[in-house]
Amino acid sequence: MGLTKCCIFILCFAGVLSDCIDISKPGESFCKPNKLFYSAVENKTQPFIGIGSKYYLINTVSKMNWFGAALYCRKYDSDLAVIESEAEMNALSSYLTTNESHIDKRFWLGLTDSAEEGKFLSIKDGRPMPYAKWSEGQPTNYAGNENCVDLWLVNNIFEMNDENCMAEYYAICELRQPKKTCDVCELKIFLERFMQQTNIPYCQN
Ligand SMILES: [Ca+2]
């Protein structure tokens, strides 16, 4: 009986653990992305490109105001990009500056201070802007009417600027990252709790 339970336990865990894979930097593991993630990535008409630790959809076909850009991203189960670290900023800037079709463009990010002047929030989660790389002198809130954040090229590096939300630029969408506890990992947690509560021993006959 004990052996049977042990075998079930091992089989469950074997399945669970195989779904937790490392798709980014060493030390950062993500559970296997869900089907939505794959369908978005594999949709050839809307390719999400892996840059650094994230997947981005960089639209260079149609300019949109900030609101249009935000809605555009939502169509593809993503949000306007919010850069969360210097590493992400450098990776994205490096990608954009080495691509001739991107270097002359400006791109909307998912950040706005429309709710409260000077308090830039993320459209993804409503939290304060996690990382900023403002161009020198920015944000200016020029004419009292610059409430959305874009990326522009300054001295061959992409930096942040506040801009009129109705200006028309391109969208950079960021694929939503799978939760670190996806369904199968939740199963693992459930099994662990079940084993604890029922006092089923680990691999004891
Ligand atoms: Ca500005």
Residues whose N, C-alpha, C, O or C-beta is under 5 A from the ligand:
A	BS01	CA	Q138 P139 T140 N141 E146 N161 D162 E163
